[in-house]
Amino acid sequence: MRVLAGKPYPLGATVEGGGVNFALFSANATKVTLCLFDRSGHFETQQIVLEQNTQQVWHGFLTGIEAGQVYGYRVDGLYEPHSGHRFNPHKLLLDPYAKQWVGQFVEHDSHYAYDKTSSDGDLSLDLRDNSEFMPKCKVVDVSHLTPIVPLQRGQFTENPSQSANLANATLAPMPTPIAESIIYELHVKGFTQQHPKVAPRYQGTFLGLVEQQSLEYLIQLGVTAVELLPVHSFISEAFLQNKDLSNYWGYNSLGFFAPHSGYLSHANIDEFRQMVSKLHQAGIEVILDVVYNHTAEGNHFGPSLSFKGIDNLSYYRLQSNDKRFYINDTGCGNTLNISHPRVLQLVMDSLRYWVEVMGVDGFRFDLASTLGRESYGFDAGAGFFDAIAQDPILSRVKLIAEPWDIGPGGYQLGAYPQGWSEWNDRYRDTLRRFWRGDFGMLPEFARRIHGSSDLFEHSGRSPSASINFITSHDGFTLYDLLSFSERHNLANGEDNRDGHQENFSHNHGVEGPTEQADIIRLRQRQSRNLLTTLLLSQGVPMLLAGDEFAHSQQGNNNAYCQDNPLTWLNWQHSAEQQQLVKFTQNLISLRKRFKALCYPRYIHNNTQDNSPLLDWFCRQGEPMSKVLWAEGQTRSLSLVLRGELDAIETGEQALLLMLNSDEQALEFTAPPLNGFSAWQQLIDTHAEELDAQICLNDEAPTLKANQTLVLPDRSLMLFYAKSQGVTA
């Protein structure tokens, strides 16, 4: 083996003819040492000092080694925490660009650059070697991999004729427009860990997600995209491990290129690509929940595992008056310094890798306000957003923001650039409160199911900017939302202090499970009400995996550390659960049928083109007026969506939705509309039998114009009509 000068780009370990090029950015290091290990990662075999430094990148080319080589880094420099420097060459560090890890992370005091027993705390220096307890990096050759690219809408495959040079890879147009997407948020492990028809070796893995039974379930459900909770390599925090818990959700990233090894069945990262390919073949896109706002290294008392020991001053945002301490806009101890060009490069390189090499279709950015915060505050024109907008690859994938963090001015719902969608928590809270029966909700409720034009339209954005959801991984499941008025998080070991305090939930008379039939029926009806409203709203619906069969976490609304049957989906379903699944399947089919439910523009009745029209009525069938909208005690509403709505039939049609969140049955009148005299019932959430709950054939009951009906308490009905003279 010889050590040659090599190149400063690309960063990371790159297999080239005759060897491997290593390149590591560090602006403040005085020496960088590459450490080679045996294939198992147990024994350090050689140390090589990278002598070349080009534009703050330390690099070297090693001849005679190849893919599979295991390595890590030791980095020398100042240890002056008050100046932001935490170099300690006794600590083995992970390459930020590593594409695969070997071995497991084991919590140990030697991971800390300081002596945890010293009275000087993190100002002291620890001289112990931590390599025994660290995972190592593995050289991966991606040059021979065929990029995964979509061929046409709903059909994907690997392109066998594509050049092996990944720089030449191109993306076809996104297969499902964001406006037509139906997103399904799931946890890779939790989805199949208890699935009885998934082979045990694949349970809880990427490949388990596309085993025949689980893949067929997703297809039959009808979702267009799965949104995976973090799959970047992550570790569990020490305070969790000390309580025999773990970071189940994975929002503790450390490797932005390496798939989490716990989701691999055979330690082969190509398993992730196989999963993507099979989902694509089924017409299902893959969206990754990514965490670029902070890392697993924590605050000044946290371990030195990668970034902190490579160049703490560059990688993290530090307090200006004392760089010993970290800016904590994330609530997780540290904040990545995305404003630094090399850190921004890292994020962009990671995103492109997951699109070009691993084949994903989009990203949901955790605490995205952190990524858009410049020194003066959040800016929709921040460098990160500009970098995405000009990128020929990333500007064309789905981009979803969680539009808040805990930093100054962190709540930025509606403030993101064009081309971005945002998790809409105002939609979530409004829908919960309306169906809980809160008073004074009508105007806000109407704005949310209209697509939240008040939040997004002012900047030229469309309803697809709003990701509508009732529940997500963070908070109650749908079943728990309707069964618990209080959080029950004692299992998390924080004396029930963690998790959201205000959930707008309601137990409907009994806290938790009950055998009272009337309460059970009411909770089931409320589930149907919320799911139906979600799927009939303008904007992009997102379902939480398991809500469609009433999965419960026993009232835990912050189950991030519960890697056990509490969070793993149970696939042994009762008859009632199976019925809710079928109801949800039919809801999704109905949304796909009526194209106006996912209209790409906001629906206003002053348009001159052939856009759909949306009208609001009180339950007496009269148009809503300012006076009616201001009636704070009213908990009922009707709306009519009309135009050329149907993806199957032509001509003018209309949907009539009647909603009653009151505790009493109310009388509704079908509004008189020119050309519409007979309404066919599609949905009745008060019905007990599935065929009566949702009926997509011509045998459903009908309603005449001006006819009245009694809508039971806390229920809704949906009707369909064709204009007179319209034929199929």
MARBA-430782 format. One record per residue (C-alpha): residue number from 0; residue in three letters; x, y, z. Coordinates in steps of 0.2 Angstrom, whole numbers, plus 5000, padded with zeros to 4 digits. Layout:
N
     i    aa      u      v      w
   NUM   ALA      X      Y      Z
...
***
This chain:
728
     i    aa      u      v      w
     0   MET   5000   5000   5000
     1   ARG   5006   5017   4995
     2   VAL   4999   5034   5001
     3   LEU   4997   5047   4987
     4   ALA   4992   5065   4988
     5   GLY   4974   5061   4982
     6   LYS   4960   5074   4980
     7   PRO   4950   5085   4991
     8   TYR   4934   5081   4982
     9   PRO   4923   5071   4984
    10   LEU   4922   5071   5002
    11   GLY   4922   5054   5011
    12   ALA   4929   5038   5005
    13   THR   4928   5036   4986
    14   VAL   4934   5020   4977
    15   GLU   4944   5024   4962
    16   GLY   4956   5014   4951
    17   GLY   4968   5005   4961
    18   GLY   4963   5011   4978
    19   VAL   4952   5023   4989
    20   ASN   4953   5042   4991
    21   PHE   4949   5049   5008
    22   ALA   4944   5067   5011
    23   LEU   4939   5075   5027
    24   PHE   4934   5093   5030
    25   SER   4941   5102   5046
    26   ALA   4945   5120   5046
    27   ASN   4954   5121   5063
    28   ALA   4963   5104   5065
    29   THR   4982   5103   5066
    30   LYS   4983   5085   5060
    31   VAL   4971   5072   5054
    32   THR   4975   5053   5055
    33   LEU   4966   5040   5045
    34   CYS   4964   5024   5056
    35   LEU   4962   5007   5046
    36   PHE   4954   4992   5055
    37   ASP   4951   4974   5050
    38   ARG   4935   4969   5042
    39   SER   4927   4965   5059
    40   GLY   4931   4983   5065
    41   HIS   4939   4975   5081
    42   PHE   4957   4978   5078
    43   GLU   4966   4994   5072
    44   THR   4979   4989   5059
    45   GLN   4987   5005   5053
    46   GLN   4987   5024   5056
    47   ILE   4991   5035   5041
    48   VAL   4993   5054   5043
    49   LEU   4984   5064   5029
    50   GLU   4998   5076   5025
    51   GLN   4988   5085   5011
    52   ASN   4977   5100   5015
    53   THR   4968   5109   5001
    54   GLN   4955   5122   5006
    55   GLN   4953   5115   5023
    56   VAL   4950   5097   5017
    57   TRP   4963   5084   5022
    58   HIS   4965   5071   5009
    59   GLY   4975   5056   5003
    60   PHE   4974   5042   4991
    61   LEU   4978   5024   4997
    62   THR   4983   5011   4984
    63   GLY   4979   4993   4986
    64   ILE   4964   4994   4997
    65   GLU   4946   4993   4991
    66   ALA   4928   4993   4995
    67   GLY   4925   4984   5012
    68   GLN   4939   4993   5021
    69   VAL   4935   4998   5038
    70   TYR   4941   5015   5045
    71   GLY   4939   5030   5056
    72   TYR   4948   5046   5060
    73   ARG   4958   5054   5074
    74   VAL   4959   5073   5074
    75   ASP   4972   5084   5083
    76   GLY   4970   5102   5087
    77   LEU   4967   5114   5102
    78   TYR   4956   5108   5116
    79   GLU   4949   5125   5121
    80   PRO   4930   5124   5124
    81   HIS   4929   5143   5128
    82   SER   4935   5146   5110
    83   GLY   4924   5132   5103
    84   HIS   4938   5119   5100
    85   ARG   4936   5101   5107
    86   PHE   4949   5091   5098
    87   ASN   4955   5075   5106
    88   PRO   4965   5063   5096
    89   HIS   4962   5049   5108
    90   LYS   4944   5048   5102
    91   LEU   4940   5038   5086
    92   LEU   4928   5048   5076
    93   LEU   4916   5043   5062
    94   ASP   4917   5050   5045
    95   PRO   4902   5062   5042
    96   TYR   4901   5055   5024
    97   ALA   4902   5036   5029
    98   LYS   4889   5026   5019
    99   GLN   4889   5012   5031
   100   TRP   4894   5008   5049
   101   VAL   4902   4992   5055
   102   GLY   4898   4986   5073
   103   GLN   4887   4994   5086
   104   PHE   4888   5010   5097
   105   VAL   4891   5005   5115
   106   GLU   4888   5019   5128
   107   HIS   4904   5022   5138
   108   ASP   4913   5036   5147
   109   SER   4928   5035   5135
   110   HIS   4917   5043   5121
   111   TYR   4918   5060   5130
   112   ALA   4932   5071   5126
   113   TYR   4933   5077   5144
   114   ASP   4935   5067   5160
   115   LYS   4918   5065   5167
   116   THR   4925   5062   5185
   117   SER   4934   5079   5185
   118   SER   4928   5094   5195
   119   ASP   4932   5104   5179
   120   GLY   4919   5095   5169
   121   ASP   4920   5098   5150
   122   LEU   4935   5109   5153
   123   SER   4946   5094   5157
   124   LEU   4954   5082   5145
   125   ASP   4951   5063   5144
   126   LEU   4965   5052   5138
   127   ARG   4956   5036   5135
   128   ASP   4954   5027   5118
   129   ASN   4936   5024   5114
   130   SER   4938   5014   5098
   131   GLU   4932   4997   5107
   132   PHE   4915   5005   5110
   133   MET   4913   5014   5093
   134   PRO   4905   5008   5077
   135   LYS   4917   5010   5062
   136   CYS   4915   5017   5044
   137   LYS   4915   5005   5029
   138   VAL   4921   5010   5012
   139   VAL   4906   5007   5000
   140   ASP   4908   5008   4981
   141   VAL   4893   5016   4973
   142   SER   4900   5019   4956
   143   HIS   4894   5002   4949
   144   LEU   4876   5005   4956
   145   THR   4862   5008   4944
   146   PRO   4853   5023   4949
   147   ILE   4834   5020   4953
   148   VAL   4824   5031   4942
   149   PRO   4805   5031   4938
   150   LEU   4800   5027   4920
   151   GLN   4783   5033   4920
   152   ARG   4769   5037   4933
   153   GLY   4765   5023   4944
   154   GLN   4779   5012   4937
   155   PHE   4797   5012   4942
   156   THR   4811   5001   4939
   157   GLU   4830   5001   4939
   158   ASN   4837   5007   4922
   159   PRO   4849   4994   4916
   160   SER   4856   5006   4902
   161   GLN   4860   5020   4914
   162   SER   4878   5026   4914
   163   ALA   4888   5020   4929
   164   ASN   4893   5037   4932
   165   LEU   4880   5044   4945
   166   ALA   4884   5062   4940
   167   ASN   4875   5058   4924
   168   ALA   4859   5051   4932
   169   THR   4843   5060   4928
   170   LEU   4826   5060   4936
   171   ALA   4809   5058   4927
   172   PRO   4795   5070   4932
   173   MET   4788   5066   4950
   174   PRO   4776   5051   4947
   175   THR   4762   5057   4958
   176   PRO   4759   5076   4959
   177   ILE   4760   5082   4977
   178   ALA   4742   5088   4975
   179   GLU   4736   5070   4972
   180   SER   4747   5062   4985
   181   ILE   4741   5052   5000
   182   ILE   4755   5051   5013
   183   TYR   4756   5037   5025
   184   GLU   4768   5040   5040
   185   LEU   4776   5024   5047
   186   HIS   4790   5018   5057
   187   VAL   4801   5005   5048
   188   LYS   4803   4993   5063
   189   GLY   4786   4996   5071
   190   PHE   4777   4992   5055
   191   THR   4782   4974   5053
   192   GLN   4790   4969   5069
   193   GLN   4775   4960   5075
   194   HIS   4768   4955   5057
   195   PRO   4764   4936   5058
   196   LYS   4766   4934   5039
   197   VAL   4783   4943   5037
   198   ALA   4797   4931   5039
   199   PRO   4806   4933   5056
   200   ARG   4823   4938   5048
   201   TYR   4814   4952   5039
   202   GLN   4803   4958   5053
   203   GLY   4807   4976   5058
   204   THR   4818   4979   5042
   205   PHE   4818   4988   5026
   206   LEU   4815   4972   5017
   207   GLY   4801   4968   5029
   208   LEU   4791   4983   5023
   209   VAL   4791   4975   5005
   210   GLU   4787   4957   5010
   211   GLN   4772   4952   5000
   212   GLN   4759   4954   5014
   213   SER   4765   4971   5020
   214   LEU   4767   4977   5002
   215   GLU   4750   4971   4997
   216   TYR   4742   4979   5012
   217   LEU   4749   4996   5007
   218   ILE   4743   4994   4989
   219   GLN   4726   4989   4995
   220   LEU   4725   5003   5007
   221   GLY   4728   5015   4992
   222   VAL   4741   5027   4999
   223   THR   4753   5035   4986
   224   ALA   4768   5038   4997
   225   VAL   4776   5031   5013
   226   GLU   4784   5044   5024
   227   LEU   4798   5034   5034
   228   LEU   4803   5040   5052
   229   PRO   4822   5043   5052
   230   VAL   4832   5030   5043
   231   HIS   4849   5039   5044
   232   SER   4861   5030   5057
   233   PHE   4856   5036   5074
   234   ILE   4861   5031   5092
   235   SER   4851   5031   5109
   236   GLU   4855   5045   5121
   237   ALA   4864   5040   5137
   238   PHE   4850   5046   5149
   239   LEU   4838   5034   5139
   240   GLN   4850   5019   5140
   241   ASN   4852   5022   5159
   242   LYS   4833   5019   5160
   243   ASP   4834   5004   5149
   244   LEU   4825   5013   5136
   245   SER   4831   5018   5118
   246   ASN   4828   5031   5105
   247   TYR   4815   5022   5095
   248   TRP   4809   5036   5083
   249   GLY   4827   5039   5078
   250   TYR   4828   5058   5079
   251   ASN   4846   5057   5085
   252   SER   4855   5056   5069
   253   LEU   4874   5054   5068
   254   GLY   4877   5047   5050
   255   PHE   4868   5057   5036
   256   PHE   4873   5044   5023
   257   ALA   4872   5028   5031
   258   PRO   4856   5018   5033
   259   HIS   4852   5013   5051
   260   SER   4860   4996   5053
   261   GLY   4846   4990   5064
   262   TYR   4834   4990   5049
   263   LEU   4846   4979   5039
   264   SER   4843   4961   5039
   265   HIS   4860   4956   5032
   266   ALA   4871   4971   5034
   267   ASN   4869   4976   5016
   268   ILE   4864   4994   5012
   269   ASP   4857   4988   4995
   270   GLU   4842   4982   5005
   271   PHE   4836   5000   5006
   272   ARG   4837   5001   4987
   273   GLN   4828   4985   4985
   274   MET   4814   4992   4997
   275   VAL   4813   5007   4986
   276   SER   4812   4998   4970
   277   LYS   4798   4986   4976
   278   LEU   4788   5001   4983
   279   HIS   4791   5010   4966
   280   GLN   4785   4995   4956
   281   ALA   4769   4996   4967
   282   GLY   4767   5014   4963
   283   ILE   4771   5020   4980
   284   GLU   4784   5034   4983
   285   VAL   4797   5035   4997
   286   ILE   4798   5051   5008
   287   LEU   4812   5051   5021
   288   ASP   4810   5060   5038
   289   VAL   4827   5068   5039
   290   VAL   4836   5077   5054
   291   TYR   4848   5090   5049
   292   ASN   4845   5102   5063
   293   HIS   4855   5093   5076
   294   THR   4866   5078   5080
   295   ALA   4867   5064   5093
   296   GLU   4882   5073   5101
   297   GLY   4872   5084   5112
   298   ASN   4877   5099   5122
   299   HIS   4894   5103   5130
   300   PHE   4892   5088   5141
   301   GLY   4889   5076   5127
   302   PRO   4900   5064   5118
   303   SER   4913   5067   5104
   304   LEU   4908   5054   5091
   305   SER   4911   5064   5074
   306   PHE   4907   5082   5071
   307   LYS   4912   5088   5088
   308   GLY   4929   5081   5087
   309   ILE   4932   5084   5069
   310   ASP   4928   5103   5070
   311   ASN   4916   5108   5083
   312   LEU   4918   5127   5079
   313   SER   4913   5124   5061
   314   TYR   4899   5111   5063
   315   TYR   4889   5119   5077
   316   ARG   4881   5135   5081
   317   LEU   4889   5141   5097
   318   GLN   4885   5155   5109
   319   SER   4894   5171   5104
   320   ASN   4899   5176   5121
   321   ASP   4906   5159   5126
   322   LYS   4909   5146   5113
   323   ARG   4909   5133   5126
   324   PHE   4890   5132   5125
   325   TYR   4879   5128   5111
   326   ILE   4864   5137   5103
   327   ASN   4850   5125   5107
   328   ASP   4836   5130   5095
   329   THR   4831   5112   5093
   330   GLY   4829   5107   5111
   331   CYS   4841   5093   5108
   332   GLY   4857   5101   5115
   333   ASN   4865   5107   5099
   334   THR   4861   5115   5082
   335   LEU   4870   5111   5066
   336   ASN   4878   5127   5058
   337   ILE   4869   5126   5041
   338   SER   4875   5143   5038
   339   HIS   4893   5137   5036
   340   PRO   4896   5132   5018
   341   ARG   4904   5116   5021
   342   VAL   4890   5110   5033
   343   LEU   4878   5116   5020
   344   GLN   4888   5106   5007
   345   LEU   4886   5091   5019
   346   VAL   4868   5092   5019
   347   MET   4866   5095   5001
   348   ASP   4877   5080   4997
   349   SER   4867   5069   5008
   350   LEU   4851   5074   5001
   351   ARG   4857   5071   4983
   352   TYR   4864   5054   4988
   353   TRP   4848   5048   4995
   354   VAL   4839   5053   4979
   355   GLU   4852   5049   4966
   356   VAL   4859   5033   4973
   357   MET   4846   5027   4985
   358   GLY   4831   5032   4975
   359   VAL   4820   5041   4987
   360   ASP   4806   5053   4981
   361   GLY   4806   5067   4994
   362   PHE   4810   5073   5011
   363   ARG   4801   5079   5027
   364   PHE   4813   5090   5036
   365   ASP   4812   5089   5055
   366   LEU   4812   5106   5064
   367   ALA   4815   5114   5047
   368   SER   4814   5132   5054
   369   THR   4832   5128   5061
   370   LEU   4838   5126   5043
   371   GLY   4831   5142   5037
   372   ARG   4838   5153   5052
   373   GLU   4851   5165   5047
   374   SER   4861   5175   5060
   375   TYR   4846   5188   5060
   376   GLY   4832   5175   5061
   377   PHE   4822   5164   5050
   378   ASP   4822   5169   5031
   379   ALA   4813   5161   5017
   380   GLY   4827   5166   5006
   381   ALA   4840   5158   5017
   382   GLY   4855   5149   5010
   383   PHE   4848   5132   5013
   384   PHE   4832   5136   5003
   385   ASP   4842   5144   4989
   386   ALA   4853   5129   4988
   387   ILE   4838   5118   4986
   388   ALA   4829   5129   4974
   389   GLN   4844   5130   4961
   390   ASP   4848   5111   4963
   391   PRO   4843   5102   4947
   392   ILE   4839   5086   4957
   393   LEU   4833   5092   4974
   394   SER   4821   5105   4967
   395   ARG   4811   5092   4958
   396   VAL   4807   5080   4973
   397   LYS   4794   5082   4987
   398   LEU   4800   5095   5000
   399   ILE   4790   5095   5016
   400   ALA   4794   5106   5031
   401   GLU   4790   5104   5050
   402   PRO   4788   5123   5051
   403   TRP   4794   5126   5068
   404   ASP   4807   5124   5082
   405   ILE   4810   5131   5099
   406   GLY   4822   5145   5094
   407   PRO   4817   5163   5092
   408   GLY   4804   5166   5079
   409   GLY   4803   5147   5077
   410   TYR   4785   5145   5072
   411   GLN   4785   5149   5053
   412   LEU   4769   5140   5047
   413   GLY   4765   5147   5030
   414   ALA   4782   5156   5028
   415   TYR   4791   5143   5017
   416   PRO   4796   5146   4999
   417   GLN   4786   5141   4984
   418   GLY   4788   5122   4980
   419   TRP   4788   5117   4998
   420   SER   4774   5109   5008
   421   GLU   4772   5111   5027
   422   TRP   4765   5101   5041
   423   ASN   4749   5110   5046
   424   ASP   4747   5109   5065
   425   ARG   4733   5122   5064
   426   TYR   4723   5110   5053
   427   ARG   4727   5096   5066
   428   ASP   4721   5106   5081
   429   THR   4706   5114   5072
   430   LEU   4699   5097   5066
   431   ARG   4702   5089   5084
   432   ARG   4693   5104   5092
   433   PHE   4678   5104   5080
   434   TRP   4674   5086   5082
   435   ARG   4677   5087   5101
   436   GLY   4662   5099   5100
   437   ASP   4671   5115   5105
   438   PHE   4661   5131   5102
   439   GLY   4666   5145   5090
   440   MET   4675   5134   5078
   441   LEU   4666   5136   5061
   442   PRO   4676   5150   5053
   443   GLU   4693   5142   5057
   444   PHE   4686   5124   5052
   445   ALA   4681   5131   5035
   446   ARG   4698   5139   5032
   447   ARG   4707   5123   5036
   448   ILE   4696   5111   5025
   449   HIS   4697   5124   5011
   450   GLY   4716   5121   5011
   451   SER   4722   5135   5023
   452   SER   4722   5148   5009
   453   ASP   4724   5161   5023
   454   LEU   4741   5154   5027
   455   PHE   4748   5149   5010
   456   GLU   4739   5158   4995
   457   HIS   4746   5175   4999
   458   SER   4763   5170   4993
   459   GLY   4756   5161   4977
   460   ARG   4756   5144   4984
   461   SER   4743   5131   4982
   462   PRO   4733   5119   4993
   463   SER   4746   5106   4992
   464   ALA   4757   5117   5003
   465   SER   4746   5111   5017
   466   ILE   4750   5094   5023
   467   ASN   4734   5090   5033
   468   PHE   4735   5078   5047
   469   ILE   4725   5073   5063
   470   THR   4739   5063   5071
   471   SER   4757   5059   5068
   472   HIS   4771   5049   5077
   473   ASP   4772   5064   5089
   474   GLY   4757   5063   5100
   475   PHE   4742   5052   5102
   476   THR   4736   5039   5090
   477   LEU   4719   5042   5083
   478   TYR   4712   5029   5095
   479   ASP   4720   5037   5110
   480   LEU   4715   5054   5104
   481   LEU   4697   5048   5107
   482   SER   4700   5038   5122
   483   PHE   4711   5048   5134
   484   SER   4709   5066   5140
   485   GLU   4726   5066   5148
   486   ARG   4743   5059   5143
   487   HIS   4749   5043   5151
   488   ASN   4768   5044   5149
   489   LEU   4774   5036   5165
   490   ALA   4783   5022   5155
   491   ASN   4795   5036   5148
   492   GLY   4803   5038   5165
   493   GLU   4800   5057   5167
   494   ASP   4785   5057   5179
   495   ASN   4773   5060   5166
   496   ARG   4780   5078   5162
   497   ASP   4785   5074   5144
   498   GLY   4774   5075   5129
   499   HIS   4761   5088   5123
   500   GLN   4750   5095   5137
   501   GLU   4736   5101   5126
   502   ASN   4731   5088   5114
   503   PHE   4712   5093   5111
   504   SER   4708   5075   5115
   505   HIS   4692   5068   5123
   506   ASN   4689   5052   5132
   507   HIS   4670   5053   5129
   508   GLY   4666   5048   5147
   509   VAL   4679   5035   5152
   510   GLU   4698   5037   5153
   511   GLY   4705   5023   5142
   512   PRO   4698   5007   5137
   513   THR   4680   5003   5141
   514   GLU   4667   4990   5139
   515   GLN   4652   5002   5138
   516   ALA   4645   4999   5121
   517   ASP   4638   5017   5119
   518   ILE   4655   5025   5122
   519   ILE   4664   5012   5110
   520   ARG   4651   5016   5096
   521   LEU   4654   5035   5099
   522   ARG   4673   5033   5098
   523   GLN   4672   5023   5082
   524   ARG   4660   5036   5074
   525   GLN   4672   5050   5079
   526   SER   4686   5040   5071
   527   ARG   4676   5039   5055
   528   ASN   4672   5058   5056
   529   LEU   4690   5063   5058
   530   LEU   4696   5051   5044
   531   THR   4682   5057   5032
   532   THR   4685   5075   5035
   533   LEU   4704   5073   5032
   534   LEU   4701   5064   5016
   535   LEU   4688   5076   5010
   536   SER   4699   5092   5014
   537   GLN   4708   5102   5001
   538   GLY   4727   5100   5003
   539   VAL   4737   5084   5005
   540   PRO   4731   5071   5018
   541   MET   4743   5062   5029
   542   LEU   4738   5046   5039
   543   LEU   4748   5039   5054
   544   ALA   4751   5020   5051
   545   GLY   4739   5010   5062
   546   ASP   4726   5024   5064
   547   GLU   4716   5014   5051
   548   PHE   4714   5000   5063
   549   ALA   4713   5009   5079
   550   HIS   4731   5006   5085
   551   SER   4733   5011   5103
   552   GLN   4749   5017   5113
   553   GLN   4739   5016   5129
   554   GLY   4738   5035   5131
   555   ASN   4757   5038   5129
   556   ASN   4758   5053   5118
   557   ASN   4777   5054   5117
   558   ALA   4782   5036   5114
   559   TYR   4799   5041   5106
   560   CYS   4808   5029   5118
   561   GLN   4796   5014   5118
   562   ASP   4804   5001   5106
   563   ASN   4792   4987   5111
   564   PRO   4774   4981   5108
   565   LEU   4767   4998   5114
   566   THR   4772   5006   5098
   567   TRP   4774   4990   5086
   568   LEU   4758   4988   5076
   569   ASN   4748   4973   5080
   570   TRP   4741   4964   5065
   571   GLN   4729   4953   5074
   572   HIS   4713   4963   5070
   573   SER   4696   4962   5077
   574   ALA   4681   4962   5066
   575   GLU   4678   4981   5071
   576   GLN   4696   4985   5066
   577   GLN   4695   4976   5049
   578   GLN   4679   4986   5046
   579   LEU   4688   5002   5049
   580   VAL   4702   4997   5037
   581   LYS   4689   4994   5024
   582   PHE   4681   5010   5028
   583   THR   4698   5019   5026
   584   GLN   4702   5010   5009
   585   ASN   4685   5016   5002
   586   LEU   4688   5034   5008
   587   ILE   4705   5034   4999
   588   SER   4696   5027   4983
   589   LEU   4683   5040   4984
   590   ARG   4696   5054   4986
   591   LYS   4705   5047   4970
   592   ARG   4688   5047   4961
   593   PHE   4684   5065   4964
   594   LYS   4698   5075   4957
   595   ALA   4691   5091   4964
   596   LEU   4696   5085   4981
   597   CYS   4714   5087   4976
   598   TYR   4712   5102   4965
   599   PRO   4729   5110   4962
   600   ARG   4723   5128   4965
   601   TYR   4712   5136   4978
   602   ILE   4694   5135   4974
   603   HIS   4686   5153   4974
   604   ASN   4669   5156   4967
   605   ASN   4674   5172   4958
   606   THR   4684   5163   4944
   607   GLN   4680   5164   4926
   608   ASP   4687   5147   4921
   609   ASN   4680   5130   4923
   610   SER   4687   5128   4941
   611   PRO   4676   5120   4954
   612   LEU   4665   5130   4965
   613   LEU   4664   5129   4984
   614   ASP   4648   5135   4993
   615   TRP   4644   5135   5012
   616   PHE   4627   5133   5019
   617   CYS   4620   5132   5036
   618   ARG   4610   5117   5041
   619   GLN   4594   5125   5035
   620   GLY   4601   5125   5018
   621   GLU   4603   5144   5017
   622   PRO   4620   5152   5011
   623   MET   4632   5156   5026
   624   SER   4632   5175   5030
   625   LYS   4643   5185   5041
   626   VAL   4630   5183   5055
   627   LEU   4629   5165   5053
   628   TRP   4648   5163   5053
   629   ALA   4649   5173   5069
   630   GLU   4636   5162   5079
   631   GLY   4648   5154   5091
   632   GLN   4636   5141   5098
   633   THR   4634   5133   5081
   634   ARG   4642   5116   5078
   635   SER   4635   5112   5061
   636   LEU   4639   5116   5043
   637   SER   4636   5110   5026
   638   LEU   4646   5113   5010
   639   VAL   4644   5110   4992
   640   LEU   4658   5107   4980
   641   ARG   4653   5107   4962
   642   GLY   4660   5107   4944
   643   GLU   4667   5094   4934
   644   LEU   4673   5084   4949
   645   ASP   4673   5066   4944
   646   ALA   4688   5057   4937
   647   ILE   4676   5044   4929
   648   GLU   4661   5054   4923
   649   THR   4660   5070   4913
   650   GLY   4649   5085   4915
   651   GLU   4644   5095   4931
   652   GLN   4643   5085   4947
   653   ALA   4642   5090   4965
   654   LEU   4647   5084   4982
   655   LEU   4636   5089   4997
   656   LEU   4644   5087   5014
   657   MET   4634   5089   5030
   658   LEU   4643   5090   5047
   659   ASN   4636   5089   5064
   660   SER   4648   5090   5079
   661   ASP   4634   5094   5091
   662   GLU   4629   5082   5105
   663   GLN   4612   5083   5099
   664   ALA   4604   5076   5083
   665   LEU   4600   5091   5071
   666   GLU   4589   5093   5056
   667   PHE   4597   5097   5040
   668   THR   4590   5103   5023
   669   ALA   4598   5099   5007
   670   PRO   4601   5116   4999
   671   PRO   4592   5120   4982
   672   LEU   4605   5121   4968
   673   ASN   4600   5124   4950
   674   GLY   4602   5108   4940
   675   PHE   4604   5097   4955
   676   SER   4588   5089   4961
   677   ALA   4593   5072   4968
   678   TRP   4607   5067   4980
   679   GLN   4614   5050   4982
   680   GLN   4621   5046   4999
   681   LEU   4640   5041   4999
   682   ILE   4645   5041   5017
   683   ASP   4635   5040   5034
   684   THR   4647   5039   5048
   685   HIS   4633   5036   5061
   686   ALA   4629   5019   5052
   687   GLU   4634   5003   5060
   688   GLU   4637   4992   5045
   689   LEU   4651   4996   5033
   690   ASP   4639   4995   5017
   691   ALA   4629   5009   5025
   692   GLN   4644   5019   5031
   693   ILE   4651   5021   5014
   694   CYS   4642   5016   4998
   695   LEU   4650   5019   4981
   696   ASN   4636   5011   4970
   697   ASP   4619   5016   4964
   698   GLU   4610   5007   4978
   699   ALA   4613   5021   4992
   700   PRO   4598   5031   4999
   701   THR   4594   5047   4990
   702   LEU   4590   5064   4996
   703   LYS   4579   5077   4986
   704   ALA   4583   5096   4985
   705   ASN   4575   5105   5000
   706   GLN   4571   5089   5008
   707   THR   4576   5088   5027
   708   LEU   4584   5074   5036
   709   VAL   4590   5071   5054
   710   LEU   4608   5070   5056
   711   PRO   4613   5061   5072
   712   ASP   4624   5068   5085
   713   ARG   4643   5069   5081
   714   SER   4641   5062   5063
   715   LEU   4642   5067   5045
   716   MET   4635   5063   5028
   717   LEU   4641   5065   5011
   718   PHE   4630   5065   4995
   719   TYR   4634   5065   4977
   720   ALA   4623   5073   4963
   721   LYS   4624   5074   4944
   722   SER   4617   5089   4935
   723   GLN   4601   5085   4926
   724   GLY   4605   5079   4908
   725   VAL   4622   5072   4913
   726   THR   4625   5054   4908
   727   ALA   4638   5042   4912
***
